[in-house]
Structure formats: structure tokens, C-alpha cells
């Protein structure tokens, strides 16, 4: 019984790591785009100078974070989770009113 639980947990962890990469490459599910103003990182160009200075790693890390599969869905889940627990809106100039009504201050 314990072996089945161990294998089940291993499979769950493995799938949670591999499915975002599959989504990125194959687009299993159509995701709605996020609204707002933001810029996604461009894929960095490899050069010796950037590699040895550490800039290439930083740029590539930001590129991977911005283009991971299910990114939009995960951001929405995180924002909803934080709003439900802590009443913290993540939009710019948004105020939480009575009965959790959100108002945008211009």
C-alpha cells in the first residue's frame, strides 16, 4: 500500500513538472490572455560576453518564466487565492470596497 502511495506521489510530482512544458510546446488547452500592460521577455541571443558576465542566464531565466505553459492560468489562480485570503488586489489603482466590490481609482 505504501509503495502505491509513493509511486502515485512521484507520478503526480513528475506530471506537475512536465505538463507546463508540454503546454508550452503543443498548446493542449487554449488559454485566455491576460489583460493589462506588460512586456514579455524576448529570447536572448547567446554571446561569450553575456554568458561569462551572467547576463545570459538572467535573461534566459526571465524568458522561460514569461513563456512557461499555463502561465496565465497560474497567475489568475494566485491572484484569486491572495484576494480571497488576504483581500489584496493585484491590479494597479484598485480599491476593495464593501462586500468585496473592487473599484478602480483613476
PyMOL commands that set and color helices and strands:
alter all, ss='L'
color gray80, all
select helices_A, chain A and resi 2-26+48-53+55-66+71-86+98-100
alter helices_A, ss='H'
color red, helices_A
select strands_A, chain A and resi 94-96+102-104
alter strands_A, ss='S'
color yellow, strands_A
deselect
rebuild
show_as cartoon
